[in-house]
Every structure is written in structure tokens, then in C-alpha cells.
Amino acid sequence: MLDKLSQMKDQAIKEISLAENIQILDEVAQKYFGRKDGALNTILKGLKDLDPDARKDVGGLANQIKLELEAAVEATRATLMKRDVESRLESDWLDVTLPVERRRGHLHPLSIIQYELEDLFQNLGFKILNGPELESDYYNFEALNIPKHHPARDMQDTFYVDNPHNPDKWVMRTHTSNVQVRAMKEFGAPLRAVVPGRVFRYEATDASHDTTFYQLEGFMIGEDISIANLVAVMKTMLSGLFNRDVKVRLRPGYFPFVEPGFELDMQCLICSGKGCSVCKRVGWVEMLGCGLIHPNVLEAGSLDPRKHSGFAFGLGLTRFVMMRYGIEDIRHLNSGDLRFLNQF
Ligand code: FA5
């Protein structure tokens, strides 16, 4: 039995020293120390058949061999790991002169156009203002000459929210026009301002209508402000934004807060007026509403309509973005789909 143990040790030492990698070394260790059928354990299992003296000798030698073999395995493992690291360092070299790749985010197309319009209007002397998205019924409707139960409320159905401070409801603003009277009260006249922002409507969605979209409101108030000023500013804006000749048409439009009121349509840039899903096959896309500010609205803003006049417009910023980039469905813009967004 003692001879058998010595022979096994020599064989194990030979195999450990020949292991070329850690996987082979582990296999050798398993072969000799494995609990179930490891060679050392198989020998030790036979101890019970020996007489007590022989059992003592064989048991002592077996334990000593076990310690020696374990030490040999660990020493070889350390050598193999060191060799592994060194060869990896040699092959995986690092070129410190290569430029670092930084994955950068970028602006959403809506923000790009919003900032361009802000620049354009700032150059014309307009302030940039903000307003609340959750608005009182008063600023969204009543101050704009749309009393409760007036049929014009049906033109812009929205989401109503209980207001714990007031029996009136709050509304998710239906348009950026909610800032008109707020701004008049805060800044008085003369006043030139634009208000970009998100608005909400309760309506069915299709290629050109969403329930959440962006508008840009603008107004200019002073003495003797006329439709001529309105048309000049609209033309400056459109030629600045599209950087090409765009065809527009004015139609009479009804908005209770302007008099007279107009709808401005632009010839569809997606189909060049031929008709597509965005322009609903008519070749024109409604871009904005505009007109001269109604005297009741000026009064709500604490201005005197006999002294002051002004124009206002509210454009569908989201539709501008669609025209500018040739986007055929408005729903892409709020989709958060990176396949769409990464094109900008
Ligand atoms: C208004 O919201 C008025 N506040 C505009 C205004 C301001 C008129 C100042 C006069 C003076 P209207 O509901 O038409 O008007 O919306 C204005 C623009 O928003 C439309 O011309 C259109 O471009 C865009 N728009 C309207 N509804 C949607 C919708 N569901 N999805 C995307 N864009 C829309």
C-alpha cells in the first residue's frame, strides 16, 4: 500500500508539472483529490481493511502526500496565471494616441427648431416667456374672451383637473395663448414676446394630430400695431426658418381672442402641394392662427384698447418640425424611438 501511494504521488507530480493551462491543472487536481473517485480517496477508502499499525503508517503517508500535492497544484496555478497575464499584456496592447470615443446625446428636433425660432425672434426684439402647463380656466379661456359654456370651448377640448383651491377646474392648457394676459399684466405695453411650450388636447390622433404637441405663441402690442406688422413678421419668420420660398395663404379664421382672425396655411413641403397623408391630400397644411388682439383681451390684461393695439399668433411648432425635416407622421416625435431620433 505504501508503494502504491508513492507511485501515485510521482505520477501526480509529473502530471501537475505538465499542465499547460489552468483548465488542465484543475482536471489533474480533480483526478487525484476528487471526493467521489479521486485516486487518493480511493486508496484511503481501503484503510479500513488494514490492521491498525499498517493503517497508521498508510494514513500518515497519505496525508503528507495530500499536502505536498496540494502545494504543487497551487504553485503551478500561480505560475500559469502569471504567464497568462503576461501573454495577455503582450497581445492586448493599448494605443493611447487613439481618440476617445464619447457617446454624446443631441437635441430633439423640436428643441432644435424651438431654439432657432427663439434666436430669430430675439433678433426682432421679442422676449422669450414661459407659462404654466396646468392652467386656470380663467387664463386658458375666460380672459381670452371665451366665457364658460361658450361654444368656442368645443374647438379645443382638453383634460380637466380638480382644483382644491377653487371651484373652477384646472385645465391642461390647450394653447400657449394662456400666457397673453399673464404677460400683459406683468409687462404692460409696449410688449413683444414669444412663448414656446407644450399644449394638450383631447382629440383623436392621426398623421398630423397628437394629444400632446408644441406651439409657439407670439404677440406684439403697442400703439398703431396693424395687420401689416403681422404679415411682415410672419413672412420674416417663415423665410428665416425654411430658408427657401414657401407659399402661404391666409384664410379668415375664428378665434374669440382676435378680431379679425386668420388661419395661415403653408403649401405642404412633404408633397410640394400634390397631396399626402400629412396635408390630408389637399396640398396645404394649417400652420398657425393669428389676428389682431380682441379689445376684451387687452382689457383683461389691464391695457386700454383705445390706446393700444396688437397682433397675436399661435403656431404649431410640431407641424413646423414635420415640414422642416419631411416627417410623415407626427406620432414619431413623441415616440422616444431611437431609430427615429438618431437621424437628427
Ligand atoms: C390655437 O391654438 C390658437 N391659440 C392660435 C392663435 C393664437 C390664434 C393667437 C390667434 C392668435 P389652433 O387650435 O388652430 O389655434 O392651433 C394652432 C396650431 O396648432 C394649428 O395651426 C396647428 O398647426 C397646431 N395644432 C392644432 N391642433 C393640433 C394637434 N392636435 N396636433 C398637432 N398640432 C396641432
Residues whose N, C-alpha, C, O or C-beta is under 5 A from the ligand:
A	BS01	FA5	T174 H175 S177 R201 S208 H209 D210 F213 F255 V258 E286 M287 L288 G289 C290 G291 A312 F313 G314 L315 G316 R319
